[in-house]
Amino acid sequence: MRFWKNSWIRVCPLKSLFPTLFNTVRKNNALVTSVMSTISLNVAFKRSLSGVNLQAWHNVVAMVTNVQLTNQKDRFVWRLHQNGLFTVKSMYRALLGTQAIILILLFRNLLKSKFSCGTCTRESF
């Protein structure tokens, strides 16, 4: 897992949250375990930090300060479902958006009601 390039602490990778800071990092492919291996984060910059970049660095440090790494296997968490597991339904809903889901539910309710059209009934579809 890459410290800057993967989404390991937030929904977006740190490089997206702090792009100017990312551009000053010497090793932007560093692993999370490598960066977190020392008490002060193991990150080197191309130049000294000041102003906005220094504040951004303090924000990164504050974000990761309480993170404790374990030797457990990483696991995938599907953020589109409450239990964290992938379902086709959750993906379908995400692709269509909530407005489309409402329309689908309304359409299903219409189909559930009995209707007839000449010799055709709902059951014959």
C-alpha positions as CSV (number, residue, x, y, z in Angstrom):
1,M,0.0,0.0,0.0
2,R,1.5,3.3,-1.1
3,F,1.5,6.1,1.5
4,W,0.8,8.9,-1.1
5,K,-0.8,7.1,-4.0
6,N,-3.3,4.7,-2.5
7,S,-6.6,5.5,-0.6
8,W,-5.6,4.0,2.8
9,I,-6.6,6.7,5.3
10,R,-9.3,8.6,3.4
11,V,-11.5,8.1,0.4
12,C,-9.0,9.9,-1.8
13,P,-5.2,9.3,-1.8
14,L,-3.0,11.8,0.1
15,K,-1.6,13.0,-3.2
16,S,-5.0,14.2,-4.3
17,L,-5.7,15.8,-0.9
18,F,-2.3,17.5,-0.8
19,P,-1.1,17.9,-4.4
20,T,1.5,20.6,-3.8
21,L,2.9,18.8,-0.8
22,F,3.0,15.6,-2.9
23,N,5.1,17.3,-5.6
24,T,7.8,18.2,-3.0
25,V,8.2,14.6,-1.6
26,R,11.4,12.8,-2.6
27,K,10.0,9.2,-2.5
28,N,6.4,9.5,-3.7
29,N,6.1,5.7,-4.1
30,A,6.9,5.0,-0.4
31,L,5.0,2.3,1.3
32,V,2.8,3.0,4.3
33,T,4.8,0.6,6.4
34,S,8.0,2.4,5.4
35,V,6.7,5.9,6.2
36,M,5.1,4.8,9.5
37,S,8.1,2.7,10.7
38,T,9.6,5.5,12.8
39,I,8.2,7.7,15.5
40,S,8.5,10.8,13.3
41,L,7.2,9.9,9.8
42,N,9.9,8.7,7.4
43,V,9.3,11.3,4.7
44,A,11.9,13.5,3.0
45,F,11.2,16.6,0.9
46,K,13.0,18.1,-2.0
47,R,13.1,21.4,-0.3
48,S,12.3,22.8,3.2
49,L,8.6,23.3,3.9
50,S,7.1,26.7,4.6
51,G,3.7,28.4,4.5
52,V,1.0,26.4,2.9
53,N,3.2,23.3,2.4
54,L,4.2,23.3,6.1
55,Q,0.5,23.6,7.1
56,A,-0.4,20.8,4.7
57,W,2.4,18.6,6.2
58,H,1.0,19.3,9.7
59,N,-2.4,18.2,8.5
60,V,-1.0,14.9,7.1
61,V,0.8,14.2,10.4
62,A,-2.4,14.9,12.3
63,M,-4.3,12.5,10.1
64,V,-1.9,9.6,10.5
65,T,-0.8,10.2,14.1
66,N,-3.3,7.8,15.7
67,V,-3.0,5.1,13.0
68,Q,-1.6,1.8,14.4
69,L,-0.5,-0.7,11.8
70,T,-0.9,-4.4,12.4
71,N,0.3,-7.6,10.8
72,Q,-3.2,-8.5,9.8
73,K,-4.0,-9.1,6.1
74,D,-5.5,-6.1,4.3
75,R,-9.1,-6.4,3.4
76,F,-11.2,-4.8,0.8
77,V,-14.1,-2.6,2.1
78,W,-16.9,-1.8,-0.3
79,R,-18.0,1.7,0.7
80,L,-21.2,1.5,-1.3
81,H,-22.8,-1.0,1.1
82,Q,-23.4,-0.7,4.9
83,N,-21.7,-4.0,5.7
84,G,-18.6,-3.2,3.6
85,L,-19.2,-6.2,1.2
86,F,-19.7,-5.9,-2.5
87,T,-23.2,-6.5,-3.9
88,V,-24.4,-6.2,-7.4
89,K,-27.4,-4.2,-6.1
90,S,-25.1,-1.6,-4.4
91,M,-23.1,-1.2,-7.6
92,Y,-26.2,-0.9,-9.7
93,R,-27.6,1.8,-7.4
94,A,-24.3,3.7,-7.5
95,L,-24.2,3.6,-11.3
96,L,-27.8,4.7,-11.7
97,G,-27.9,7.2,-8.8
98,T,-30.7,7.6,-6.3
99,Q,-33.1,9.3,-8.7
100,A,-33.0,6.4,-11.1
101,I,-33.7,4.0,-8.2
102,I,-36.8,5.9,-7.2
103,L,-38.1,5.7,-10.8
104,I,-37.3,1.9,-10.9
105,L,-39.2,1.3,-7.7
106,L,-42.2,3.3,-8.9
107,F,-42.2,1.3,-12.2
108,R,-42.0,-2.0,-10.3
109,N,-45.0,-0.9,-8.1
110,L,-46.9,-0.1,-11.3
111,L,-46.2,-3.6,-12.7
112,K,-47.2,-5.2,-9.4
113,S,-50.7,-3.8,-9.6
114,K,-53.1,-5.8,-11.7
115,F,-53.9,-4.4,-15.0
116,S,-55.5,-5.7,-18.2
117,C,-55.3,-4.5,-21.7
118,G,-57.7,-6.4,-23.9
119,T,-56.8,-10.0,-23.7
120,C,-53.3,-9.3,-22.2
121,T,-52.8,-9.3,-18.4
122,R,-49.7,-8.7,-16.3
123,E,-49.3,-12.4,-15.7
124,S,-48.8,-13.1,-19.4
125,F,-45.6,-11.1,-19.7
